[in-house]
Amino acid sequence: MSHATMVATASPRVPAVRLAANRPRRQRPPSKVPNKDQNRNLSKNPALGFGIKKKNPVWQCVQNCGACCKLDKGPAFPYPEEIFEDPSDIELYKSLTGPDGWCIHYEKSTRKCSIYADRPYFCRVEPGIFEELYGIDKKKFHKEACSSCVDTIKAVYGLQSKELDNFKRAIWSMSSQ
């Protein structure tokens, strides 16, 4: 299959992932960090919630969203030149962007990609792709992919959107299984 045939929707997760990966981490003030003796005592007290396995979101694509198909999301997201090293990837990404900013293969009436099975590699949300494009370790894939989608859905549909509610419900329902 030729590179030109591998045209598809480009991922909005692309911009948010890079931002998430480079975001500075907040640290607790030193006065709130328990010392070793306090840690030893707290971890034995089940009433305080220690020793309980933390649930993590599990990434999954949600039908009737398509936020990742909005390729031109504005200056808060990186440009293709900031994501890709290969000029042909930059060219392909730009060729997918329609005049309204949506991917030319995104069917708004059905809210689906018309070339989903043959979409380019950068449209695929997979651990190996995230590691290759954004340097995100495979162990952190689900957390980063979920965070990226949340950022993208907020940018495209808004904070109070049904798309965001559906996505959050889906990723957290999978985490409890």
C-alpha positions in Angstrom: 0.0 0.0 0.0 1.5 3.4 -1.0 2.2 6.1 1.5 -0.4 8.3 -0.3 -3.0 5.6 0.3 -2.2 5.6 4.0 -4.0 9.0 4.4 -6.3 9.4 7.4 -7.3 11.5 10.3 -4.5 12.9 12.4 -4.6 12.6 16.1 -5.4 15.6 18.3 -3.8 13.5 21.0 -0.6 14.5 19.3 -0.5 18.0 20.7 -1.8 17.3 24.1 0.6 14.4 24.6 3.6 16.6 24.0 2.3 19.2 26.3 1.5 16.7 29.0 4.9 15.0 28.7 6.7 18.4 29.1 4.5 19.8 31.8 6.4 20.5 35.1 5.3 18.3 37.9 4.0 19.9 41.1 5.9 18.9 44.3 4.6 18.9 47.8 5.9 21.4 50.2 8.6 19.8 52.4 6.5 20.2 55.6 3.8 17.9 54.2 6.1 15.0 53.2 6.1 12.4 55.9 9.4 11.1 57.2 10.2 7.4 57.1 8.8 6.6 60.5 5.5 8.3 59.6 5.3 6.4 56.3 5.9 3.1 58.2 3.0 3.9 60.6 0.6 5.2 58.0 1.0 2.3 55.6 -0.2 -0.1 58.3 -3.5 1.8 58.9 -6.1 0.6 56.4 -8.5 3.3 57.5 -6.2 5.8 55.9 -6.4 4.2 52.5 -2.8 3.0 52.3 -2.2 -0.3 50.7 -5.2 0.1 48.4 -4.4 -0.3 44.8 -5.0 2.9 42.9 -7.3 2.7 39.9 -5.9 4.1 36.6 -7.8 5.0 33.5 -7.7 2.6 30.6 -7.6 4.3 27.2 -10.1 3.4 24.6 -11.6 5.2 21.6 -15.2 6.3 22.1 -17.7 6.2 19.3 -19.4 9.5 18.2 -16.4 11.6 19.4 -14.0 12.4 16.6 -12.2 15.1 18.5 -8.9 13.7 17.2 -10.1 14.4 13.7 -10.1 18.1 14.3 -6.5 18.6 13.0 -6.2 22.4 13.3 -7.0 23.0 16.9 -5.2 26.3 17.3 -2.1 27.7 19.0 -2.5 25.8 22.2 -1.5 22.6 20.4 1.8 21.9 18.6 2.1 22.3 14.9 3.0 19.3 12.7 6.6 20.6 12.4 6.9 20.3 16.2 5.7 16.7 16.2 7.2 15.0 13.2 10.8 14.8 12.0 10.1 13.3 8.6 9.0 16.0 6.1 6.7 13.5 4.4 4.7 13.1 7.7 4.4 16.8 7.9 3.2 17.0 4.3 0.7 14.1 4.8 -0.7 15.7 8.0 -1.2 19.0 6.3 -2.8 17.4 3.3 -5.4 15.8 5.5 -6.5 19.1 7.0 -9.6 20.5 5.3 -10.4 24.2 5.0 -12.6 23.9 8.2 -9.7 22.4 10.2 -11.2 18.9 10.2 -9.6 15.9 8.6 -10.9 15.4 5.0 -11.6 11.7 5.8 -13.8 12.5 8.9 -17.5 12.0 8.0 -19.3 14.5 10.2 -22.7 12.9 9.5 -21.6 9.5 10.9 -18.8 10.9 13.1 -16.4 8.3 11.8 -13.2 8.1 9.8 -13.8 6.9 6.2 -10.4 5.2 6.0 -10.0 4.0 9.6 -8.5 0.7 8.7 -5.9 2.4 6.4 -5.2 5.5 8.5 -1.6 6.7 8.9 0.5 5.5 11.8 0.2 8.8 13.5 -3.5 8.5 13.7 -3.2 5.4 15.8 -3.3 5.6 19.6 -1.0 2.7 20.5 1.9 2.4 23.0 4.6 2.0 20.4 3.4 5.1 18.5 3.3 7.2 21.7 6.8 6.1 22.5 8.1 6.8 19.0 6.5 10.2 18.5 6.4 11.6 22.1 8.9 9.6 24.0 6.2 8.3 26.4 7.2 5.0 28.0 4.8 2.2 27.3 4.0 1.8 31.1 2.6 5.4 31.0 0.6 4.9 27.8 -2.9 4.7 29.2 -2.5 7.6 31.6 -0.9 9.9 28.9 -3.3 8.8 26.1 -6.3 9.5 28.4 -4.9 12.9 29.4 -4.3 13.8 25.8 -7.8 12.8 24.8 -9.3 14.8 27.6 -7.4 17.9 26.6 -8.3 17.5 23.0 -12.0 16.8 23.7 -12.1 19.9 25.9 -10.5 22.0 23.2 -12.8 20.8 20.4 -16.2 20.3 22.3 -15.8 22.1 25.6 -15.7 21.3 29.3 -19.4 20.5 29.6 -19.7 18.4 26.5 -21.4 15.0 26.2 -18.2 13.8 24.4 -16.1 14.5 27.4 -18.6 12.9 29.8 -18.8 9.8 27.6 -15.0 9.5 27.3 -14.4 9.8 31.1 -17.1 7.3 31.8 -15.6 4.8 29.3 -12.0 5.1 30.6 -12.9 4.8 34.2 -15.3 2.0 33.8 -12.6 -0.1 32.2 -10.2 0.7 35.1 -12.4 -1.0 37.6 -12.5 -4.3 35.8 
